[in-house]
Amino acid sequence: MTTRLKSGCKAGILVAACVSLAICSSCSDEEVMNGSGQSDKLSFGVSLSNEWKTAVETRSTESRQTRYETFRFGDSDLWLISSEEDSICNARLGGQPNTRAAEVGGDNFYQSFGVYGYVFDGSGTWEDNQTSAQLYMNGKVTQGTDVWTTASTHFWPGSRYSMKFFAYAPYDIPTTATVSTSGKQPLITYEVPKNATEQVDLLLADEVETVPATDGSGAEYAETVAGNYDKPAKLHFYHALTAIKVKAVGDGLKGTIKKVELKGVKGTGTHLFGSDSWTLTGDDVNFSQTLDKSVGADTEGTMIIDGETTFMMIPQTLGENAALQITFSDGTVLTGSLSGKEWLMGKTVVYRVSRTEIVEEPYFTVTPVNTQVSYSGGTCQYEVKSYIKRIVNGKETIVAAPWEITGYQEEGSEDWQDGAPAWLSMSNTGGNGVSAVTSSETQSATVTAQSERVANPQNDALKNAEELTGVYDLSTRGNTVAASTANCYIVNAAGTYSLPLVYGNAIKDGNTNETAYKTSNTGGDNVLNVFINHLGREITSPYIYENQDGDGNKLSPEKATLIWQDVQNLVTNVQLSSDRMSLTFTVGKSTIQQGNAVIAIRDAQNRIMWSWHIWVTDYNPYAEATSGQHFFTRYIGWCYNDSHIYDPRKVKLRFKQTGRDKTAELEITQTGHIIEDGNNPYYQFGRKDPQLPATSAKSSATNKTWYDAEGKERTNIIVAESSWSDGNTVIVNGILNPNMFCKNNNMDKTYTNLWSTDNTIYNNKFVHSSVKTVYDPSPKSYKVPANGLFSNNYTSISKSLYKSGCRNVGTGGLSAVGSDCDVFSCSPGNAIGKVYEICNSTIGNSCDAGYGGAICPVSE
């Protein structure tokens, strides 16, 4: 297949480009989004690089030194100095493409380009599959307001296939040029226009940039991409021609130049996309430009051929008749032979005319030594190397070249400022340069300490959350799932809520969950076969009101009440429903913040029948949950205190070698820091209800202020303590008195299965499985973990383990806050009332069950 490239556009010299492109087969207008939010629909963008195109096997982004050659300009006393530069780029950027050979940047990329997309089955290489590959699309890509588009919609073909792209730019090449795809690898046949104003910088692409370049590493490229790439395929363009410029140096030329000619060079050739050379065809031809350019002693460094007049030629080794010829208005003609000289693809060759054989090669780099400081401030260092390599009549010297800082750009701003931001001071804003290639100037920049910003983003999230309307059933997540109950419910927004009067997790997925209160491992004094309620009677139904008292009467809740809360007016309007089957409460929009509350129902004798923990938090474990078993990333009931935030900041510095176009940039970074703290309630082994938190997880912590049912403030006062007899008495009194701290060192000192229904053994620190019980304090779908899970997952959950210490056994007072994290498992340590826990990084440590520790639950 042969495509004739259309003529009409007159565009100019381009920097080496990477153009984002996704090409897909046209089938429908329906866009499909995958799980990562990516689209299988064609989309485009443009990015630019400044890379030298070498052989396809050895493409490199490394900078190369300028190559110089000097030779006599014919029989005159002038020298013709040839220099080869890294890329076809001398940045004059911005605006729209001109009608002549002007440099083009990111803001004025060609208006269109052509693309060929091939598809083949499997994931092999292009070399192995090109014979079987099918042409998938061939078309024009044009630039819109925000994106690049094709005339028709295309889609990625799917994971079964691979794709290979070739592209050329501009799409409209103003001369005879064809692209043949008969051999699958496109071959372009190109003839350079005789009129230099019609010559363009021809760009070709055969690779996709898959990983963008960073400060620390270069970009990565692939010759093919998967058929389900589903994101913009960034085509990596390379320059296929050579740019030729002419410059007057010193007083080498005087007069008015009327014509510049390249004589005896090849103007036609073919190039295989992705290769590093051209095959020359046709006869030698001449290319000329008519000028009216005055030069003289006062015009040192005058560009004669440059910018819009630059010759764009086919790369070649020049033949014996090749020459550069300059004609003056007085008839003088200067001719310099170019025989044997080489024009490399993607390079700019500058021919300088000078009376002295003098070459100046500027060298300028700015290298970071350490350019990152912490939030507390510090000093950065960097090295500047600035010099001129001067060659006069073959003798080389190194001359120091002054440099300066020309601008500063802070992160988030598009503007460059003349002066440094207030938080940055420079040791110097310029220097004299160095006179040895091995030397550099070490410079420093001092960054001040970042100011502190106090905020509580968690409370802000709660205040900004949309208030719920109606009554939200916590057990069904607002009637969106089948009911599952628990002893702890999470609230993420203001609103009115309800929960059914059910023992703990005795309802699961809409069904009775009998394993929560009856064990299959019956027998033995250390196993509670059927779990008991506030009367010490066995639970016979998940619903509290379906159970019976000792006289055979059904239990009758009489009222609902608040027991305590650690934020004033956090939970209000605690009420029993009219059918006495549920309770409701309100979390107000004006008072919502992180906090904990315990609410309960009472019987006619004012005895607490059951109680529930309400945790108001921005944390939603159901939203972030992943597949497989996973831990909370916070303790149950955790509330963040105000955070002390030190925001990160960055600034770019722009440097310039004084009087020359050599520039460099350097980025200085100050890292951010957040000092977080918080608090959580504590739990005694086997109990479902939280005990009061501390004020923080620091050693200076005291008891957190709390409020009783009447709203009375209690500052630095813990709830009442009591000692209860072993066995069932501890369980019953714990239910009746959810706000009372048990002083028993070993709690019930009897049962192995209060937090794991079927557990019958002590001292098994490696157990992984457990069955959640009605005494488990965890929210629905989560449970107190077995000790063995801590061992396997400590690294991943350690971020949750704030050193909030514990409440002391026997006294209820705070202990080890700020130094230890005491986190309970459901695994009993021994028959005298020990429990396995994490204590700092010690996994499987055992302590008295009467301590109050944190809970970091795991999914069921």
C-alpha positions in Angstrom: 0.0 0.0 0.0 1.3 3.4 -0.9 0.0 6.7 0.6 0.8 10.0 -1.2 1.4 12.7 1.4 -0.8 15.7 0.8 0.8 19.1 0.2 -0.2 22.5 1.5 1.2 23.0 5.1 4.4 25.1 5.4 5.8 24.2 8.9 9.2 24.4 10.4 11.9 23.0 12.5 10.6 20.9 15.3 12.2 19.8 18.5 12.2 16.0 18.8 8.7 15.1 19.8 6.7 12.4 21.6 3.1 12.6 20.6 0.5 10.8 22.8 -1.7 8.6 20.7 -4.2 5.8 21.2 -5.4 4.1 18.0 -8.3 1.7 18.0 -10.6 0.0 15.5 -13.8 1.8 14.8 -16.8 -0.2 16.0 -19.2 1.9 18.0 -19.4 5.2 19.9 -19.7 3.6 23.3 -16.7 4.3 25.6 -15.8 1.6 28.1 -14.0 2.5 31.3 -11.9 -0.2 33.0 -11.3 -0.7 36.8 -8.5 1.8 36.8 -10.7 4.6 35.3 -9.0 4.3 32.0 -10.8 4.3 28.6 -10.6 1.9 25.7 -11.4 4.9 23.4 -8.9 6.8 21.3 -7.4 9.9 23.1 -4.5 12.1 22.3 -2.0 14.5 23.8 1.3 16.0 22.8 4.6 16.1 24.8 8.1 17.1 23.6 11.6 15.8 24.2 14.9 16.9 22.9 16.5 13.5 22.1 19.1 12.5 19.5 18.0 9.7 17.2 20.8 7.1 16.8 20.6 3.6 15.4 17.4 1.8 16.3 19.3 -0.7 18.5 21.2 2.0 20.4 18.9 5.0 20.9 20.1 7.1 23.7 19.0 10.2 25.5 22.6 11.1 26.6 24.0 14.4 25.5 26.9 14.3 23.0 29.7 16.8 22.7 29.6 19.2 19.7 31.9 18.0 16.9 34.0 20.7 15.1 35.9 20.7 11.8 37.8 23.6 10.2 38.9 24.1 6.6 39.8 26.9 4.2 37.0 28.7 2.4 38.2 28.1 -1.1 41.3 30.2 -2.0 40.5 33.0 0.4 42.0 33.8 3.7 38.8 32.8 5.4 38.1 29.7 7.4 35.0 27.6 7.2 34.3 26.1 10.6 31.7 23.3 10.8 30.0 22.4 14.1 27.5 19.6 14.6 25.0 20.1 17.4 22.9 17.5 19.3 19.5 18.2 17.9 17.5 20.1 15.3 16.5 22.7 18.0 17.4 26.2 18.8 14.5 27.2 20.9 12.3 29.9 19.5 9.0 28.6 20.8 5.4 29.7 21.0 2.8 30.8 18.5 1.4 28.9 15.5 3.5 27.1 12.8 5.0 29.5 10.4 5.1 29.2 6.6 8.9 28.8 6.6 11.4 26.7 8.5 10.9 28.2 12.0 11.6 26.2 15.2 8.4 24.8 16.8 7.7 23.9 20.4 5.0 22.4 22.5 2.6 25.3 21.9 2.8 25.1 18.1 3.3 21.5 17.2 2.2 20.6 13.7 -1.5 20.8 13.3 -1.7 17.2 12.1 0.2 14.0 11.5 -0.4 10.6 9.8 -0.4 7.3 11.6 -0.4 3.7 10.7 -1.6 1.1 13.2 -1.0 -2.6 12.8 -2.5 -5.4 14.9 -1.3 -9.0 15.4 -2.3 -11.9 17.5 -0.3 -12.5 20.7 2.4 -10.6 22.5 5.5 -11.4 20.4 7.9 -8.9 18.8 7.2 -6.9 15.7 10.1 -8.6 13.9 8.5 -12.0 14.4 4.9 -10.9 13.6 5.1 -8.2 10.9 4.4 -10.6 8.1 1.1 -11.7 9.6 0.2 -8.3 11.0 -2.9 -6.5 9.6 -3.2 -2.8 8.9 -5.6 -1.8 11.6 -5.9 1.9 10.8 -4.4 4.5 8.5 -5.4 8.1 8.9 -4.9 11.7 9.7 -4.7 12.9 13.3 -5.6 16.5 13.9 -5.2 18.8 16.9 -8.4 20.0 18.6 -8.9 22.5 21.4 -7.9 20.0 24.2 -7.2 16.7 22.5 -5.9 15.1 19.2 -8.5 13.3 17.3 -9.0 11.1 14.2 -11.8 11.5 11.7 -13.6 8.4 13.1 -13.7 6.8 16.5 -11.2 4.0 17.1 -10.8 1.5 20.0 -8.2 -0.7 21.4 -8.7 -4.2 20.0 -8.4 -6.1 23.3 -5.9 -8.2 25.4 -5.6 -10.9 22.8 -3.7 -8.7 20.4 -0.6 -6.5 20.2 -0.3 -3.2 18.3 2.5 -1.5 16.4 2.4 2.1 15.4 4.2 4.2 12.8 3.7 7.9 12.3 4.9 10.9 10.3 4.6 14.6 10.7 3.5 16.9 9.3 0.6 15.2 7.6 0.7 17.7 4.7 4.2 17.6 3.3 4.6 20.2 0.6 6.4 18.2 -2.1 6.4 14.8 -3.7 6.6 12.3 -0.8 5.1 8.8 -0.5 4.9 6.2 2.3 4.8 2.6 1.2 3.5 0.0 3.6 3.7 -3.0 1.2 6.5 -4.5 3.4 4.6 -3.6 6.6 7.6 -1.6 7.9 6.8 1.8 6.2 9.3 3.2 3.7 9.2 6.9 3.0 10.4 8.3 -0.3 11.2 12.0 0.0 12.4 14.8 -2.2 13.6 18.0 -0.6 11.8 21.0 -2.0 14.1 23.3 -4.1 12.4 26.3 -2.4 13.9 26.4 1.1 10.7 28.1 2.4 8.8 24.9 1.7 11.3 22.7 3.5 10.0 21.1 6.7 11.4 19.2 9.7 10.3 15.7 8.8 9.4 13.7 12.0 8.9 9.9 12.1 7.9 7.6 14.9 8.0 3.8 15.4 8.1 3.4 19.2 5.7 4.2 22.1 7.0 5.9 25.2 5.7 3.7 28.0 7.5 5.3 31.0 8.1 9.1 31.0 11.5 10.5 31.8 12.2 11.7 35.4 14.9 13.7 37.1 16.6 10.4 37.9 16.2 8.4 34.8 15.4 8.6 31.1 12.2 7.6 29.4 11.5 4.0 28.4 10.2 2.9 25.0 8.5 -0.1 23.5 8.2 -1.2 19.9 4.7 -2.6 20.5 2.0 -2.3 23.1 -0.7 -4.6 24.3 -4.1 -4.4 22.7 -5.7 -3.5 26.0 -3.2 -0.7 26.7 -6.3 1.5 27.2 -4.5 4.8 27.6 -2.9 7.3 25.3 0.0 5.7 23.4 2.7 8.3 23.4 4.4 8.1 20.0 8.1 8.8 20.2 9.1 10.9 17.1 12.6 11.4 15.8 14.1 13.9 13.3 14.6 12.3 9.9 16.6 15.2 8.3 19.6 17.4 8.9 19.4 21.1 9.6 22.0 23.4 7.9 22.8 26.9 9.1 25.4 29.5 8.2 26.9 32.1 10.6 29.4 35.0 10.2 32.1 35.1 13.0 34.2 38.2 13.7 35.0 40.3 10.6 35.2 37.3 8.3 32.5 38.6 6.0 31.8 42.2 4.9 29.2 43.4 2.5 25.7 42.5 1.5 25.0 38.8 0.9 22.5 38.2 -1.9 22.6 34.4 -2.2 23.6 31.3 -0.2 23.8 27.9 -2.1 24.3 24.3 -1.2 25.7 22.8 -4.4 26.2 19.2 -5.6 24.2 17.5 -2.9 21.6 14.7 -3.0 18.0 15.9 -2.7 16.0 12.6 -2.9 16.1 9.4 -0.9 14.3 6.7 0.9 14.2 5.9 4.6 12.8 2.9 6.4 10.9 3.9 9.5 13.0 3.2 12.6 16.3 2.9 10.8 19.3 5.3 11.3 20.1 6.1 7.7 18.8 7.0 4.2 19.3 5.5 0.8 20.2 8.3 -1.6 18.7 8.4 -5.1 18.8 10.7 -8.1 21.4 13.2 -9.3 23.2 15.9 -7.4 21.2 19.1 -7.2 21.6 22.6 -5.9 19.6 24.4 -3.2 19.7 28.2 -2.9 18.2 31.1 -1.1 18.1 34.7 -2.2 18.9 37.1 0.6 19.7 40.8 1.2 21.8 40.4 4.4 24.4 43.0 5.4 27.4 41.8 7.5 30.5 43.5 8.7 32.9 44.0 11.6 30.1 45.4 13.8 27.9 42.3 13.2 29.9 39.6 14.9 27.9 36.4 15.3 25.4 37.3 12.7 23.3 34.3 11.6 23.0 34.3 7.8 20.9 31.1 7.4 18.9 30.3 10.5 15.3 30.0 11.8 12.9 30.4 8.9 15.7 30.2 6.4 17.3 27.0 7.7 18.0 24.3 5.0 16.4 21.0 5.9 18.3 18.3 4.0 18.5 14.6 3.6 21.3 13.1 5.7 24.3 12.0 3.6 28.0 11.8 3.2 28.7 14.6 0.7 30.3 13.9 -2.6 33.3 15.5 -4.3 31.2 18.3 -5.9 29.5 19.3 -2.7 30.1 23.0 -1.7 28.8 25.9 0.2 28.7 29.1 -1.9 28.0 32.7 -0.8 27.4 35.4 -3.3 27.7 39.2 -2.5 26.1 42.2 -4.1 29.4 43.3 -5.6 29.7 40.0 -7.5 32.2 38.4 -5.0 31.6 34.6 -4.8 33.0 32.5 -1.9 33.0 28.8 -2.4 34.0 26.3 0.3 34.2 22.6 -0.6 32.1 20.2 1.6 33.5 17.1 0.0 33.6 14.1 2.3 31.7 15.9 5.1 28.9 14.1 6.8 25.4 15.3 7.6 24.0 13.1 10.3 20.3 12.5 10.8 18.7 14.6 13.5 21.7 16.9 13.8 22.1 20.6 13.2 25.3 21.6 11.2 26.4 25.2 11.6 28.9 26.6 9.1 30.8 29.6 10.6 32.8 31.8 8.3 35.8 33.4 10.2 39.1 35.1 9.3 40.7 33.3 12.2 40.5 29.5 12.7 38.7 30.0 16.0 36.1 27.8 17.6 34.3 28.5 20.9 32.4 25.7 22.6 30.3 26.8 25.6 29.9 24.3 28.4 27.3 24.9 31.2 25.8 22.5 33.7 24.1 22.8 37.1 24.3 19.6 39.1 22.5 18.9 42.4 24.5 17.7 45.3 21.8 17.7 47.9 18.7 19.7 47.0 16.2 18.3 49.4 15.7 19.5 53.0 13.2 18.5 55.7 10.3 20.6 57.0 12.6 22.0 59.7 14.7 23.7 57.1 18.4 23.4 56.1 21.0 24.0 53.4 21.1 22.7 49.9 24.2 22.5 47.7 24.7 22.3 44.0 27.6 22.7 41.6 27.9 25.0 38.6 30.3 24.3 35.9 30.5 27.2 33.4 33.3 27.7 30.9 34.2 28.2 27.2 36.4 25.8 25.3 38.2 28.1 22.9 40.3 26.8 20.0 42.4 29.3 18.2 44.5 28.0 15.2 44.4 24.6 16.7 45.3 25.6 20.3 42.8 24.9 23.0 42.2 26.9 26.2 39.5 26.9 28.8 38.0 30.3 29.6 35.8 30.9 32.6 32.3 32.0 31.6 30.1 34.0 34.0 26.6 32.7 34.9 23.5 34.0 36.7 20.2 32.9 38.1 17.5 34.4 35.9 14.3 33.2 37.5 12.4 31.3 40.2 9.2 29.4 39.8 7.4 28.1 42.9 5.3 24.9 42.6 1.8 25.6 41.6 2.6 28.8 39.8 3.1 29.2 36.0 5.0 32.4 36.4 8.7 32.9 36.8 9.8 35.6 39.3 13.0 37.6 39.3 13.7 37.1 43.0 13.7 34.0 45.3 10.7 33.3 47.4 10.9 34.6 51.0 11.7 31.1 52.4 14.8 30.6 50.2 18.1 32.5 50.3 20.9 31.9 47.9 24.6 32.1 48.7 25.1 33.7 45.3 22.9 34.6 42.4 25.7 34.3 39.9 29.3 33.4 39.5 32.4 33.9 37.4 32.7 30.4 36.0 35.7 28.0 36.1 38.9 27.8 34.0 39.4 24.1 34.2 37.1 21.3 33.0 37.5 19.4 36.2 36.5 22.4 38.4 33.1 23.6 39.5 31.7 26.3 41.7 29.9 24.9 44.8 26.9 27.0 45.7 24.4 26.8 48.5 20.8 27.7 49.2 19.2 28.0 52.6 15.6 27.0 53.2 13.8 28.3 56.3 11.7 26.1 58.5 8.2 25.6 57.2 5.5 27.2 59.3 3.1 25.0 61.2 -0.5 24.6 60.1 -3.0 23.1 62.6 -5.9 21.3 61.1 -8.2 18.4 61.7 -9.0 17.0 58.2 -11.0 14.1 59.7 -13.4 16.5 61.5 -13.6 18.6 58.4 -14.6 15.6 56.4 -17.4 14.8 58.8 -18.7 18.4 58.8 -18.6 18.5 55.0 -20.3 15.1 54.6 -23.9 15.3 53.3 -26.4 15.0 56.1 -28.6 11.9 55.8 -32.3 12.2 55.4 -34.9 10.0 57.0 -33.9 7.3 59.4 -30.8 5.3 58.4 -30.8 1.6 59.5 -27.2 0.8 60.5 -27.6 -2.9 60.2 -28.6 -2.7 56.6 -26.5 0.3 55.6 -29.6 2.3 54.8 -31.5 -0.7 53.4 -28.9 -1.4 50.8 -27.8 -4.9 52.1 -29.2 -7.7 54.2 -29.1 -7.0 57.9 -25.9 -7.8 59.8 -25.7 -6.6 63.4 -22.8 -5.9 65.8 -21.9 -4.3 69.1 -20.2 -1.4 67.4 -21.7 0.7 64.6 -19.7 3.3 62.6 -21.3 6.6 61.7 -19.8 8.8 58.9 -22.2 11.6 58.6 -24.8 13.6 60.5 -28.3 12.2 60.5 -30.8 10.1 62.5 -29.9 6.4 62.8 -31.6 3.2 64.0 -30.3 -0.2 65.0 -32.2 -3.4 65.9 -32.3 -4.8 69.4 -30.1 -7.8 68.7 -27.4 -9.4 70.7 -24.1 -8.4 69.1 -23.6 -10.2 65.7 -26.5 -12.7 66.2 -27.9 -11.6 62.8 -25.7 -12.0 59.8 -26.7 -11.4 56.2 -30.4 -11.4 57.2 -30.3 -14.7 59.0 -29.9 -16.0 62.5 -26.2 -16.4 63.3 -26.4 -19.0 66.0 -22.6 -19.7 66.0 -22.2 -16.3 67.6 -23.8 -17.5 70.8 -23.7 -21.3 70.7 -20.5 -23.4 70.4 -20.2 -26.7 68.6 -17.5 -27.7 71.0 -19.6 -28.5 74.1 -18.3 -29.9 77.3 -15.6 -28.9 79.7 -15.6 -26.2 82.4 -13.6 -23.8 80.3 -16.1 -23.5 77.5 -19.3 -21.3 77.6 -21.6 -23.6 75.7 -24.4 -21.1 75.3 -23.7 -17.4 75.8 -25.7 -15.5 78.5 -27.5 -12.2 78.8 -27.9 -9.6 81.5 -29.9 -12.0 83.6 -27.3 -14.7 83.3 -29.7 -16.8 81.2 -28.8 -18.5 78.0 -29.5 -16.6 74.8 -32.2 -18.4 72.8 -32.9 -15.9 70.1 -30.9 -13.1 68.4 -33.6 -10.6 69.3 -33.4 -9.4 72.9 -37.2 -9.1 73.2 -37.7 -12.7 72.1 -35.7 -14.1 75.1 -37.4 -15.0 78.4 -36.8 -14.2 82.0 -36.8 -16.8 84.8 -40.6 -16.8 84.9 -41.0 -17.6 81.2 -42.0 -14.0 80.3 -40.5 -12.4 77.3 -38.0 -9.7 78.0 -39.4 -6.2 77.6 -37.2 -3.2 76.9 -38.7 -0.1 78.5 -36.4 2.7 77.4 -33.3 3.7 75.6 -30.6 5.8 77.1 -27.1 7.3 76.6 -24.5 5.9 79.0 -21.5 8.1 78.1 -19.9 10.0 75.3 -16.6 11.7 74.9 -17.9 14.7 72.8 -20.6 16.9 74.2 -23.9 16.5 72.4 -22.3 14.1 69.9 -25.2 11.7 70.2 -28.7 13.0 71.1 -32.3 11.9 71.2 -31.7 8.3 72.1 -35.1 6.7 72.0 -36.8 3.3 72.0 -39.0 2.7 68.9 -42.7 2.5 69.5 -42.7 -1.3 68.7 -39.7 -1.7 71.1 -37.7 -3.6 68.5 -35.1 -1.0 67.7 -33.7 2.3 69.1 -32.9 5.5 67.3 -30.5 8.4 67.9 -29.3 11.5 66.2 -25.8 12.8 65.3 -26.3 16.6 64.7 -24.8 18.5 61.8 -23.6 21.3 64.1 -21.9 19.1 66.7 -20.6 16.3 64.6 -16.9 15.4 65.0 -14.9 12.3 65.8 -16.0 10.7 69.0 -17.4 7.7 70.8 -20.7 7.0 72.7 -22.3 4.1 74.4 -26.1 3.8 74.3 -28.2 1.1 75.9 -31.7 -0.2 76.6 -33.1 -0.7 80.1 -35.9 -2.9 81.4 -38.6 -2.0 83.9 -36.2 -2.4 86.8 -33.9 0.1 85.1 -31.3 -2.6 84.4 -29.2 -2.3 81.3 -30.2 -5.2 79.1 -27.6 -4.6 76.3 -25.5 -1.7 75.1 -23.9 -0.6 71.8 -20.8 1.5 70.9 -21.4 4.3 68.4 -18.2 5.4 66.7 -18.4 8.7 64.8 -15.5 8.8 62.4 -14.5 9.7 58.8 -13.0 6.2 58.6 -15.1 3.8 56.4 -13.5 0.4 56.4 -16.2 -0.9 54.0 -15.2 1.6 51.4 -11.5 0.8 51.5 -11.8 -2.9 52.1 -10.0 -5.2 49.6 -10.5 -8.8 48.8 -9.2 -11.4 51.2 -8.7 -11.0 55.0 -7.6 -7.5 56.0 -7.1 -5.5 59.1 -8.5 -2.1 60.1 -6.0 0.7 59.6 -7.1 2.3 62.9 -8.0 1.0 66.3 -11.7 0.7 67.1 -12.9 4.1 68.3 -9.8 5.9 67.2 -10.2 9.7 67.0 -7.5 11.9 65.5 -6.6 15.0 67.5 -5.6 18.2 65.6 -2.7 17.5 63.2 0.3 19.7 63.0 0.9 20.0 59.3 4.1 21.2 57.6 3.3 21.5 53.9 5.9 20.5 51.3 7.1 23.1 48.8 9.3 23.2 45.7 10.9 25.9 43.6 12.6 25.7 40.3 15.7 27.8 39.6 16.6 28.8 36.1 20.3 29.5 35.3 21.9 31.1 32.3 25.4 31.4 31.0 25.8 35.1 30.7 25.7 36.3 27.1 24.9 32.9 25.6 21.9 30.7 25.1 23.1 28.0 27.5 20.5 27.4 30.3 19.9 25.0 33.0 17.3 24.4 35.7 17.5 23.1 39.3 14.7 22.1 41.6 14.9 22.5 45.4 12.5 20.6 47.5 11.4 20.9 51.1 9.6 17.8 52.3 6.3 17.9 54.1 5.6 16.5 57.5 2.5 15.7 59.6 2.6 15.2 63.3 -0.5 13.1 64.1 -1.9 12.1 67.4 -5.2 10.7 68.7 -6.9 8.5 71.2 -8.9 5.3 71.4 -11.1 3.5 74.0 -9.8 0.5 75.8 -11.2 -3.0 76.1 -11.0 -5.7 78.8 -10.7 -9.3 77.6 -14.0 -10.9 76.8 -16.1 -7.7 77.2 -18.0 -6.0 74.4 -18.1 -2.4 75.7 -15.3 0.2 75.4 -13.8 1.8 78.4 -12.9 5.5 78.4 -10.1 6.8 76.1 -7.1 8.9 77.1 -6.6 12.4 75.7 -3.8 11.3 73.3 -1.2 8.6 72.5 1.6 10.6 74.2 3.2 10.2 77.5 1.5 13.4 78.7 -1.9 11.9 78.2 -4.7 12.2 80.8 -8.2 10.8 80.9 -10.3 12.2 78.1 -13.2 14.4 79.2 -16.5 12.6 78.9 -20.2 13.3 79.5 -22.7 11.2 81.3 -26.4 10.6 80.4 -27.4 14.0 81.9 -24.7 15.8 80.0 -22.5 16.5 83.0 -18.9 17.0 82.1 -16.3 14.7 83.7 -12.8 16.0 83.3 -9.9 13.6 84.0 -12.1 11.2 85.9 -12.4 7.6 85.0 -15.6 5.6 85.4 -16.4 3.6 88.4 -14.4 0.4 89.2 -15.6 -2.8 90.8 -14.4 -6.3 91.6 -16.7 -9.2 90.5 -16.6 -12.9 91.2 -15.1 -15.2 88.6 -17.1 -17.0 85.9 -20.5 -15.9 84.9 -20.7 -13.1 87.4 -18.1 -11.1 85.5 -20.0 -11.6 82.2 -23.4 -10.5 83.7 -22.0 -7.5 85.6 -20.1 -6.4 82.5 -23.4 -6.3 80.6 -25.3 -4.6 83.4 -22.5 -2.1 83.9 -20.9 -1.2 80.5 -19.3 1.9 82.0 -17.7 0.2 84.9 -14.0 -1.0 84.8 -13.6 -4.5 86.2 -10.8 -4.6 88.8 -10.3 -8.4 88.4 -6.8 -9.2 87.3 -7.9 -12.2 85.4 -11.5 -11.2 84.6 -13.8 -14.3 84.5 -10.8 -16.7 84.9 -12.9 -19.4 83.4 -13.7 -19.4 79.7 -11.6 -19.8 76.6 -14.2 -18.8 74.0 -15.7 -15.4 75.0 -14.2 -13.8 71.8 -13.9 -17.0 69.7 -17.0 -19.3 70.0 -15.3 -22.6 69.3 -12.0 -22.1 71.0 -11.3 -24.7 73.7 -7.6 -24.3 74.3 -5.1 -21.9 76.1 -1.6 -21.0 75.2 -1.9 -21.3 71.4 -0.1 -18.2 70.1 -0.1 -19.5 66.5 -3.9 -19.9 66.0 -5.2 -18.1 62.9 -8.9 -18.8 62.8 -11.7 -17.7 65.1 -15.5 -17.4 65.2 -16.9 -14.0 66.2 -19.1 -14.0 69.2 -21.9 -11.8 70.6 -19.3 -10.4 73.0 -17.0 -9.2 70.3 -16.6 -5.4 70.3 -15.9 -5.1 66.6 -18.1 -3.5 63.9 -20.1 -5.7 61.6 -18.1 -7.9 59.2 -15.0 -7.6 61.4 -13.8 -9.4 64.5 -11.0 -9.5 67.2 -8.1 -11.2 65.4 -6.5 -14.5 66.5 -2.9 -14.1 67.6 -1.5 -15.9 64.7 -2.9 -13.3 62.3 -0.8 -10.7 64.1 2.3 -12.7 63.4 1.6 -12.9 59.7 0.4 -9.3 59.2 2.4 -7.3 61.7 4.3 -5.3 59.0 1.1 -4.3 57.2 -0.8 -3.3 60.3 2.0 -1.6 62.2 1.0 1.8 60.8 -2.2 1.4 62.9 -0.3 0.7 66.1 -0.2 4.1 67.9 1.4 3.8 71.3 -1.8 4.4 73.2 -0.7 2.2 76.1 -3.4 0.6 78.3 -5.5 0.9 81.4 -4.0 -0.7 84.4 -5.5 -3.8 85.8 -6.9 -3.3 89.2 -7.0 0.5 89.1 -8.2 1.5 85.6 -5.5 4.2 85.5 -3.5 4.9 82.3 -0.2 3.2 81.8 2.6 3.1 79.2 0.8 5.7 77.0 3.4 7.0 74.5 5.7 4.1 74.9 3.7 0.9 74.3 1.0 -0.3 72.0 -1.2 -2.9 73.8 -3.4 -4.6 71.3 -5.5 -7.6 72.2 -6.1 -10.8 70.3 -9.0 -13.2 70.9 -6.5 -15.9 72.1 -6.4 -16.6 75.8 -2.9 -17.1 77.2 -3.6 -19.5 80.1 -6.1 -20.8 82.5 -5.5 -18.1 85.1 -6.7 -15.3 82.9 -3.9 -14.3 80.6 -4.5 -12.9 77.1 -2.2 -12.7 74.1 -1.5 -9.3 72.7 0.9 -7.2 70.8 3.0 -5.1 73.0 5.2 -2.8 70.8 6.7 -5.2 68.3 6.4 -8.3 70.6 3.9 -10.6 69.1 2.4 -13.2 71.3 3.1 -11.4 74.5 0.7 -12.3 77.3 -0.8 -10.0 80.0 -3.5 -10.1 82.6 -7.0 -10.1 81.0 -8.0 -7.3 83.3 -5.9 -4.7 81.5 -7.6 -2.4 79.1 -6.1 -2.7 75.6 -6.8 -1.5 72.1 -8.5 -3.6 69.4 -7.4 -3.6 65.7 -10.0 -5.9 64.1 -9.7 -8.1 61.1 -12.3 -8.9 58.5 -14.3 -12.1 59.0 
